[in-house]
């Protein structure tokens, strides 16, 4: 294969999916260091790649307004770029159309995309309870052009990001990211409160989240009555959050985007899995990481890949039966 000079990578799904796609970026840069790398993501996530060391251009798909008009503009402009290779991790028709009409000679993606029959190479994508990680599924897209070694997610907080959170690092601290897009993937509010109430009185706690999650984080802070707890929801960017989490004693997260932020900067991670299971392949990848889940065997768990807005069985035992001691034990490891 001739060395590709210009490569487009596509992942327009959630923040977590984009982070789990970064190993593909890393490996392509390693094998083709002279190639120009472009990345197409959903508008709103571009701050993840602020001052990224080897991405030449970020393409944004604005899905919230004039979705298909913006898609057409992307199609036209991407075709003008004359890419040599397109790697598409997204499995919906819109990005398949971009891949096919890009004009690239090498077009690789997953077979679940409706346009994959027009790719030059397509890979089977299966989410089973076999433990294969999504990182490895993504890397399979480029194995014939690179190698079979594993690459972990990676993001690049800048000196500015570290400076922005430096003042929060004067004492040992833990971070808690209590929210999730899905109710059944979120450790319940009352359980977070119980956890904070059992923490050592002087331990600094930072609660992280987006601006829309501020109220949840503030209720947890207020009801916990744990004096050195600060609500930082909406006050930090994604890379600033990652820069803070990197130096925490421990980060407590759901099966959600903050878990993948931790993986991307190798931050200590305790990931709480409620309705979902790590065997689906979306678990934490940091060197110091552990999974907390109920010890009870539930016939209803997992109830789905992405979770639900309410427990289908009405009892939510997969979350409520998790013991607070399971979380506390992860701090004791670092006493």
C-alpha positions as CSV (number, residue, x, y, z in Angstrom):
1,X,0.0,0.0,0.0
2,X,1.2,3.5,-0.9
3,X,1.7,5.8,2.1
4,X,-1.5,7.8,2.6
5,X,-0.8,11.5,2.6
6,X,-4.2,12.7,3.9
7,X,-6.5,10.7,6.2
8,X,-10.0,11.5,7.4
9,X,-11.2,9.9,10.6
10,X,-15.0,9.9,11.4
11,X,-16.7,9.4,14.7
12,X,-19.8,11.6,15.2
13,X,-21.3,9.8,18.2
14,X,-21.0,10.6,21.9
15,X,-18.0,12.0,23.8
16,X,-17.2,8.6,25.2
17,X,-17.2,7.1,21.7
18,X,-15.0,9.8,20.4
19,X,-12.4,9.2,23.2
20,X,-12.4,5.5,22.5
21,X,-11.6,6.3,18.9
22,X,-8.4,8.2,19.8
23,X,-6.3,5.0,19.7
24,X,-6.9,5.0,15.9
25,X,-5.5,8.5,15.7
26,X,-2.5,7.6,17.8
27,X,-1.6,4.5,15.8
28,X,-2.1,6.1,12.4
29,X,0.2,9.0,13.4
30,X,2.8,6.5,14.6
31,X,2.7,4.5,11.3
32,X,2.3,7.4,9.0
33,X,4.0,10.4,10.7
34,X,4.0,12.5,7.6
35,X,0.4,12.1,6.9
36,X,-2.1,14.9,7.5
37,X,-4.8,13.8,9.9
38,X,-8.3,15.3,9.9
39,X,-11.1,14.4,12.3
40,X,-14.9,14.7,11.8
41,X,-16.9,14.8,15.0
42,X,-20.2,16.2,16.2
43,X,-20.2,20.0,16.9
44,X,-19.8,20.7,20.6
45,X,-17.0,18.2,21.2
46,X,-14.2,20.1,19.6
47,X,-12.7,21.2,22.9
48,X,-11.5,17.7,23.4
49,X,-8.9,18.3,20.8
50,X,-7.8,21.9,21.6
51,X,-4.2,22.3,20.5
52,X,-4.0,18.6,19.7
53,X,-0.3,17.9,18.6
54,X,-1.0,16.1,15.4
55,X,-4.6,16.7,14.2
56,X,-4.4,19.2,11.3
57,X,-8.1,20.0,11.1
58,X,-11.3,19.3,13.0
59,X,-14.4,19.0,10.9
60,X,-17.7,19.6,12.7
61,X,-21.1,18.3,11.9
62,X,-23.8,20.6,13.3
63,X,-26.7,18.2,13.9
64,X,-28.9,20.5,16.0
65,X,-29.7,23.0,13.3
66,X,-30.2,22.2,9.6
67,X,-28.8,18.8,10.1
68,X,-29.0,17.6,6.5
69,X,-28.1,20.9,5.0
70,X,-24.9,20.8,7.0
71,X,-24.3,17.2,6.0
72,X,-24.5,18.2,2.3
73,X,-22.0,21.0,2.9
74,X,-19.7,18.5,4.6
75,X,-20.0,16.1,1.7
76,X,-19.1,18.7,-0.9
77,X,-16.1,20.1,1.1
78,X,-14.7,16.8,2.2
79,X,-14.7,15.6,-1.4
80,X,-12.7,18.6,-2.4
81,X,-10.0,17.6,0.0
82,X,-9.1,14.5,-2.0
83,X,-8.4,12.2,1.0
84,X,-6.3,9.1,0.4
85,X,-7.9,7.2,3.3
86,X,-11.2,7.5,5.3
87,X,-11.6,5.5,8.5
88,X,-15.2,5.6,9.7
89,X,-16.1,4.2,13.2
90,X,-19.7,5.5,13.0
91,X,-22.4,3.0,12.0
92,X,-25.1,5.3,10.6
93,X,-25.9,6.0,7.0
94,X,-25.0,9.7,7.0
95,X,-21.3,9.0,7.7
96,X,-21.3,6.0,5.4
97,X,-22.4,8.4,2.6
98,X,-19.5,10.8,3.5
99,X,-17.1,7.8,3.4
100,X,-18.3,6.5,0.0
101,X,-18.5,9.9,-1.7
102,X,-15.2,11.2,-0.3
103,X,-13.3,9.9,-3.3
104,X,-10.7,8.2,-1.1
105,X,-9.2,5.0,-2.5
106,X,-9.1,3.4,1.0
107,X,-12.5,3.5,2.7
108,X,-12.7,1.3,5.9
109,X,-15.5,1.0,8.4
110,X,-17.9,-1.3,10.2
111,X,-20.2,-3.6,8.3
112,X,-23.3,-2.3,10.2
113,X,-23.2,0.9,8.2
114,X,-25.8,0.7,5.4
115,X,-23.2,1.9,2.9
116,X,-20.4,-0.4,4.0
117,X,-20.9,-2.6,0.9
118,X,-19.3,0.3,-1.0
119,X,-16.3,0.5,1.3
120,X,-12.9,-0.9,0.2
121,X,-12.7,-2.8,3.5
122,X,-15.4,-3.4,6.1
123,X,-15.0,-5.0,9.5
124,X,-17.6,-7.0,11.5
125,X,-18.8,-5.1,14.6
126,X,-20.3,-7.2,17.3
127,X,-21.0,-6.2,20.9
128,X,-21.2,-9.4,22.9
129,X,-20.6,-10.3,26.5
130,X,-17.1,-11.6,25.6
131,X,-15.2,-8.7,27.1
132,X,-13.7,-7.4,23.8
133,X,-13.1,-3.7,24.3
134,X,-14.4,-1.1,21.9
135,X,-10.9,0.2,21.6
136,X,-9.9,-3.1,20.0
137,X,-12.9,-3.2,17.8
138,X,-11.9,0.3,16.5
139,X,-8.3,-0.6,16.0
140,X,-9.4,-3.6,13.8
141,X,-10.4,-1.0,11.2
142,X,-6.7,-0.2,10.6
143,X,-4.9,-3.4,11.5
144,X,-4.0,-4.3,7.9
145,X,-2.4,-0.9,7.4
146,X,-0.6,-0.7,10.8
147,X,-0.1,-3.6,13.2
148,X,-2.0,-5.7,15.8
149,X,-0.6,-4.1,19.0
150,X,-3.0,-2.4,21.3
151,X,-3.1,1.4,21.7
152,X,-4.9,3.1,24.6
153,X,-7.1,6.3,24.4
154,X,-5.1,9.5,24.8
155,X,-6.0,13.2,25.1
156,X,-3.6,16.1,25.5
157,X,-4.5,18.7,28.1
158,X,-2.2,21.7,27.6
159,X,-0.1,23.7,30.0
160,X,-3.0,26.2,30.1
161,X,-5.4,23.5,31.2
162,X,-3.1,22.4,34.0
163,X,-2.7,26.0,35.1
164,X,-6.4,26.5,35.2
165,X,-6.8,23.7,37.8
166,X,-3.6,24.1,39.7
167,X,-5.2,25.9,42.6
168,X,-7.5,22.9,43.2
169,X,-4.5,20.6,43.8
170,X,-3.0,22.0,47.0
171,X,-4.3,19.1,49.1
172,X,-5.1,15.5,48.4
173,X,-8.5,15.2,46.7
174,X,-11.0,12.9,45.0
175,X,-13.3,13.7,42.1
176,X,-16.9,12.5,41.7
177,X,-18.7,12.6,38.4
178,X,-22.3,11.6,39.5
179,X,-24.3,12.1,36.3
180,X,-25.1,10.1,33.2
181,X,-27.3,10.6,30.1
182,X,-29.1,7.4,31.1
183,X,-30.9,7.0,34.4
184,X,-30.1,3.3,34.8
185,X,-26.4,4.0,34.2
186,X,-26.3,6.6,37.0
187,X,-25.4,5.7,40.6
188,X,-28.4,7.1,42.5
189,X,-28.2,10.6,44.0
190,X,-29.0,9.3,47.5
191,X,-26.1,6.8,47.2
192,X,-23.6,9.5,46.2
193,X,-24.8,11.5,49.3
194,X,-24.3,8.4,51.5
195,X,-20.8,7.9,50.1
196,X,-19.7,11.5,50.7
197,X,-21.1,11.5,54.2
198,X,-18.8,8.5,55.0
199,X,-15.7,10.1,53.7
200,X,-13.0,11.4,56.1
201,X,-14.0,14.9,57.3
202,X,-10.9,16.6,55.9
203,X,-10.8,15.0,52.5
204,X,-11.2,17.4,49.6
205,X,-14.0,16.4,47.2
206,X,-14.7,17.9,43.8
207,X,-18.0,17.2,42.0
208,X,-17.6,17.4,38.3
209,X,-20.2,17.7,35.5
210,X,-21.6,19.8,32.7
211,X,-23.5,23.0,33.2
212,X,-26.8,21.1,32.7
213,X,-25.8,18.8,35.6
214,X,-25.1,21.6,38.0
215,X,-28.4,21.2,40.0
216,X,-27.8,17.5,40.6
217,X,-24.2,18.1,41.7
218,X,-25.3,21.0,44.0
219,X,-28.0,18.9,45.7
220,X,-25.5,16.2,46.4
221,X,-23.1,18.8,47.8
222,X,-25.7,20.5,50.0
223,X,-27.3,17.4,51.4
224,X,-24.0,15.7,52.1
225,X,-22.9,18.4,54.6
226,X,-19.3,17.5,53.9
227,X,-17.5,20.8,54.3
228,X,-14.5,20.4,51.9
229,X,-16.8,19.6,48.9
230,X,-16.9,21.9,46.0
231,X,-19.3,21.8,43.0
232,X,-17.3,22.4,39.8
233,X,-20.1,21.4,37.4
234,X,-20.1,23.7,34.4
235,X,-16.9,25.5,35.5
236,X,-14.3,23.3,33.8
237,X,-13.8,22.3,30.2
238,X,-13.4,18.7,29.2
239,X,-9.6,18.9,29.1
240,X,-9.5,20.9,32.3
241,X,-11.6,18.2,34.0
242,X,-9.1,15.6,32.7
243,X,-6.2,17.6,33.9
244,X,-7.7,17.7,37.4
245,X,-8.7,14.1,37.5
246,X,-5.2,13.0,36.5
247,X,-3.9,14.0,39.9
248,X,-6.8,12.8,42.1
249,X,-6.3,10.2,44.7
250,X,-9.3,8.5,43.0
251,X,-12.0,9.4,40.5
252,X,-15.5,7.9,41.0
253,X,-17.5,7.8,37.8
254,X,-20.4,6.0,36.2
255,X,-20.3,4.0,32.9
256,X,-20.2,7.3,31.1
257,X,-17.9,9.9,29.5
258,X,-15.9,10.9,32.6
259,X,-14.7,7.3,32.8
260,X,-13.2,7.6,29.3
261,X,-11.7,10.9,30.2
262,X,-9.9,9.1,33.0
263,X,-8.7,6.4,30.6
264,X,-7.3,9.1,28.2
265,X,-5.0,10.6,30.8
266,X,-4.4,7.4,32.8
267,X,-6.1,8.8,35.9
268,X,-7.1,6.4,38.8
269,X,-10.6,5.2,38.2
270,X,-13.4,3.6,40.1
271,X,-16.2,2.9,37.6
272,X,-19.7,2.1,38.9
273,X,-21.7,-0.1,36.6
274,X,-25.4,-0.3,37.3
275,X,-27.6,-1.6,34.6
276,X,-24.8,-2.2,32.1
277,X,-21.9,-4.6,32.3
278,X,-18.2,-4.1,31.5
279,X,-18.2,-7.2,29.4
280,X,-19.8,-5.2,26.6
281,X,-16.4,-3.6,26.1
282,X,-16.7,-0.1,27.4
283,X,-14.9,-0.4,30.8
284,X,-12.1,1.7,32.2
285,X,-8.6,1.4,30.8
286,X,-6.4,3.4,33.2
287,X,-3.6,1.5,34.9
288,X,-5.2,1.9,38.3
289,X,-8.8,1.1,37.6
290,X,-11.5,-1.0,39.1
291,X,-15.2,-1.8,38.5
292,X,-17.8,-1.6,41.2
293,X,-21.1,-3.4,40.7
294,X,-23.7,-5.3,42.6
295,X,-22.7,-8.7,44.0
296,X,-26.3,-10.0,43.5
297,X,-27.0,-12.0,40.4
298,X,-29.9,-10.3,38.7
299,X,-31.7,-12.0,35.8
300,X,-32.6,-8.6,34.4
301,X,-29.0,-7.3,34.2
302,X,-27.9,-6.1,31.8
303,X,-31.2,-4.7,30.6
304,X,-29.6,-3.0,27.6
305,X,-26.5,-1.7,26.0
306,X,-27.0,2.0,26.7
307,X,-29.4,2.0,29.7
308,X,-32.9,3.4,30.1
309,X,-34.6,6.4,31.5
310,X,-36.2,4.3,34.2
311,X,-35.7,0.8,35.5
312,X,-37.7,-1.6,33.4
313,X,-38.4,-3.8,36.5
314,X,-39.2,-0.9,38.8
315,X,-36.7,-1.9,41.5
316,X,-33.3,-0.6,40.3
317,X,-31.5,-3.3,42.4
318,X,-28.5,-3.2,40.1
319,X,-27.7,0.3,41.6
320,X,-29.4,0.3,44.9
321,X,-27.7,-3.0,46.0
322,X,-24.2,-1.6,45.5
323,X,-22.6,-1.2,48.9
324,X,-21.0,2.2,49.8
325,X,-18.1,0.2,51.3
326,X,-17.2,-1.0,47.8
327,X,-16.4,2.6,46.9
328,X,-14.7,3.5,50.2
329,X,-12.4,0.5,49.8
330,X,-10.9,2.1,46.7
331,X,-9.8,5.1,48.8
332,X,-8.3,2.9,51.5
333,X,-6.0,1.4,48.9
334,X,-4.3,4.8,48.8
335,X,-4.1,5.6,52.5
